Amino acid sequence: VNITGHDYARYLKVKVELEAESPTVREELEQRLPQVRDGVIVLLSSRRLADVTDFEGKVMLKEAILERVNGMLESGDVRQVMFTEFVVQ
C-alpha cells in the first residue's frame, strides 16, 4: 500500500500471518479472505510512515489489525497477528 512520509508517498509491503483460535475460525478466515484483505489494506493505507517505522508503531499496527479482523469474525477470534515480511520503500 501507499503511505505518506516526509512530503511524499512511500510504499509499504507487509505479509501477515494470522493465528486462529480454532479450525472453525480458520475456515471462516479462508471463506472471508477478500473481506479480511480489504480491511487490512484500508487500515494500512490510513497510516503514515511515522506510524509504522518504530517498534511501538508496529505493535500498535498488529493490535489494530487484530481488532479489525476479529470484528469481522463470527465463529471466534484470531489470537495473534505476525508480520512475516515488512518492507518500507
C-alpha positions as a printed Julia matrix, in Angstrom:
89×3 Matrix{Float64}:
   0.0     0.0    0.0
   0.98    3.64  -0.3
   1.61    5.57   2.9
   2.56    9.19   3.42
   6.05   10.05   4.55
   8.02   13.3    4.7
   6.06   15.16   1.99
   5.97   12.27  -0.48
   4.36    8.87  -0.85
   6.14    5.78   0.41
   5.38    2.14  -0.27
   4.65   -0.38   2.48
   4.69   -4.09   1.74
   3.55   -6.36   4.56
   2.96  -10.07   4.72
   0.71  -11.0    7.61
   0.05  -14.39   9.16
  -2.92  -14.88  11.47
  -3.13  -17.46  14.25
  -6.72  -18.69  14.58
  -8.01  -19.98  17.9
  -9.75  -22.97  16.28
 -10.19  -24.81  12.98
 -13.64  -23.2   12.71
 -12.11  -19.73  12.81
  -9.53  -20.76  10.24
 -12.28  -21.94   7.9
 -14.17  -18.67   8.33
 -10.98  -16.7    7.63
 -10.44  -18.64   4.43
 -14.05  -18.05   3.33
 -13.88  -14.34   4.14
 -10.36  -13.75   2.85
 -11.34  -10.99   0.38
 -13.06   -9.02   3.17
 -10.15   -9.59   5.56
  -7.59   -8.47   2.97
  -9.63   -5.39   2.13
  -9.95   -4.46   5.81
  -6.21   -4.81   6.35
  -5.35   -2.84   3.19
  -7.66    0.01   4.17
  -6.15    0.05   7.66
  -2.56    0.03   6.37
  -3.19    2.74   3.79
  -4.55    5.04   6.51
  -1.17    5.03   8.29
   1.73    7.45   7.95
   5.38    6.5    7.71
   5.99    7.62  11.29
   3.22    5.26  12.45
   4.94    2.12  11.18
   8.7     2.6   11.38
   9.45    2.07  15.06
   8.82   -0.9   17.35
   5.88    0.66  19.16
   4.24    1.56  15.87
   4.5    -2.0   14.63
   3.0    -3.33  17.87
   0.12   -0.86  17.6
  -0.39   -1.84  13.97
  -0.6    -5.52  14.93
  -3.19   -4.66  17.58
  -5.22   -2.63  15.08
  -5.15   -5.48  12.55
  -6.19   -7.95  15.27
  -9.1    -5.74  16.3
 -10.19   -5.17  12.69
 -10.1    -8.86  11.75
 -11.76  -10.05  14.96
 -14.54   -7.52  14.35
 -15.32   -9.34  11.09
 -15.46  -12.85  12.53
 -18.5   -14.61  13.93
 -17.11  -18.04  14.86
 -14.34  -16.92  17.22
 -11.18  -14.85  17.22
  -7.7   -14.59  15.83
  -5.19  -14.99  18.66
  -2.17  -13.35  17.14
  -1.03  -11.27  14.18
   2.52  -11.9   12.95
   4.47   -9.93  10.36
   6.5   -12.31   8.22
   7.57   -9.56   5.84
   7.69   -5.81   6.45
   9.26   -3.52   3.83
   9.07    0.27   3.56
  10.46    1.96   0.45
